[in-house]
Amino acid sequence: MLRQVCGSASFRGVSVGVAALTRRTIHVTSVVAINDSGAIKDAGGAMSKKGAVNEDSYYRKVQQEQLKKLKSLHKDHIQDAQMEIKRLQSIIDRSKEDIEELEEAEQELK
């Protein structure tokens, strides 16, 4: 059985995303060069602030979408549980009716 292990490594300023299999086969999935001298955020100024704001708003938007999906999932679980409760309650009611009928039949035999 092969198990896939994903991770990343850095070699001489180059970040490498890798997916390795346990049989020692290594596949490079992405290569991203890291160059600290050209980073806009590190330079400061208006571009840095705008980039930070854009990044923050993006992650806030992603988080809002995740919360919305989670809320919807919980609502679905509640609805499913309520339907299951109704189904089980009807089974309980039918069983109680059967018991009453059996008790009436038992009284007639006495």
N, C-alpha and C positions, 0 to 999 in steps of 0.2 A: 504494500500500500504506500502510495506517495502522499506526503503531507506538504503543502505549500506554506512557506514561511516568507513573509514580506517584511522589508525594512529598508533602511537607507544607510549609506556610508559616505564618508568624505575622504578624498585622496587629492592632496596637493591643490586645494582650493576648488575642487570640483565635487559637487554633491551628486551621488549616484543612487537612484532608487532601484532596488533589486528585488527580484522574487526568486528564491532559491528552493530547490526540491531536495528532499533528504538523500537522494542518490547522487548528490554532489554536482548536479547540473545547475548552472547559474545563468539566468537570463537577465540582461540589463533592460529595465523598462523605461527609464528616463534618465537623462543627464542634464543637469542644470549647472551652469557656471556661476560661481559666487565671486563677485567682484565688489568689495566693500567701498572702493573709491568712487563708484558711480551711483551709489544708492541715493535716491531722492530723499528718503526719510532721514537718512543720516546727515544730509547736507543742511537741513534746517530751512527756515524761511517759509514763504507762503505756499510753495509746492508741497513741502513736508506737512504743513498743517492741513491743506486740502486733501492730501492723500490719506492722512489719519482720519479725517472726518468721513471721507468716502468709505474707508475700510470699516470704521465704526458703524456707519449707517448700513452697510452691507450685512455685517454680522448681526446687527439688531433686526434687520429684515428677515434673515435666515432663521433667527431664534423665534421671531413672531410666527413664521410659517410652521416651525416645528411645534410650537405650543398649540397652534390652531389644529394641527393634525392630531396631537396627543389628546386635546379636548374632545375632538370628534370621535376618536377611538374609545375614550371613556364613555361618551354618550351611547355609542353603539353597544358597548358591553353592558351598560345599564339596561338598555332596551332589550337585549337578548336575555338578560337575567330576569326581567319582568315577564317576558313571554314564557320563560321556563317555569317561573313561579305559577303563572296562570295554568299552564299545562299540568303541573304537579297538583295544584289545587283541585282541578277537575278530576283527576285520578282519585284523590282523597275523597271527594264528594261521592263519586261512583262507588267507591269501596264502602263508605258509610251507608249508602242506600242498600247495597248488597247485604250488609250486616243486618240492617233493619228488616229486610225481607226474610232473611234466614231466621231471625228471632221470631217473626210472625209465624213462619212455617213451623218452628219449634213449638210455639204456644198452641198451634192447632193440633199438633200431635199429642199433646198432653191431655 
